[in-house]
Amino acid sequence: MYSLGKKTKRFSLLFLEEGEIYTRDCMGFRYHPEMFPEKRHEKGRLHICSRSLIFEPEDTEASIIRYAFRDMEEAPIEIIAPRTPYANTDN
């Protein structure tokens, strides 16, 4: 059954490893110019956990991606978006 304006959450705590702690989530973008040049920025929710980052795209056709800290070669980079008067500050 479909409803108007209601987004479905696909994230589950079952994505976490045993003993991993879920900290919080926030709105963010995934930037990947080399993988998909036609779709450089992907909007979604970034779930911050004690051992990983999990990105849940808004596009329900795209898959949820888990980035384990132990597999990262370098620390993730935060890109600060310019603020606008219409920006939503409540995440």
N, C-alpha and C positions, 0 to 999 in steps of 0.2 A: 504494500500500500504506500502511495506517495502522498506527501503533504507539501503544501506551499510554504516556501521559506524556511523549512526546517532542515538543518544539516545533520547528517548522521555521523556519529563519532565511530571511528574504526579502531582507535587505540584501545589496547587492553593491557592490564598489568601482567598478563601472561607473556608479553614480549620480553619481560625482564628476566635476567639470569637469577638463579637461586641465590638469595642473600643480597641482591641488588636493591638499592633504595631509590624510590621515585621522589624527586625533589619538587619540581614544578614544571609548568609549561608556559609558553609565550608564543605570540604570533611572530613569524619570521619568513624569510625567503631562502630558498636553496639556489645557489649560484653555480651553474655548471656549463660554461661556454664551450668546452671541448667535446662533451658528450652529446649535447643537443643544441647546436647553434641556432636553430629556429626558435627555441624556447629557453632563453638564457636564465630567466628568473622564474622560480616556481614558488607560489605562495602556499603557506600551510602553517601547521603548529609544530613547534620544536619542544619536545618533551626532554627535560634535563634529568638525568639519573646519575647515580653514583659511579657507574662503570661505563656509561654510554650516553649518546645523544640519539634520539629517535625523531625522525622527521615524518610527519603525517601530512601529505599534500592535500590541498582543498579539492583538487581534481580526484574524484572517486575512481577514475580509471587508472590513475597512477598508483604504484605500490608504496607501502610504508617502508622506509629505509632506516636501518639501525647502524650507527657508527660506534663501534666499540673503541674505548680509549686505548686499549692495548694494541690495536691494529693501526693507530694513527702514527704517521711518520713525523708530523709536527702538530702543534696546537692549532685548533680552529681559529680563524680570523673573524673578528666582529667588524662589520662594515656599518657605520652609523648612517642611517638614512636622514636626509635633510628634514627638519621639522616644518610643518605647515600649520596654519591656524586651524585647519580642519582635521588634523591628525588625532586619532583616537589614542589616548594615553593609558587607558585602562585595558590591561590584557587579561 
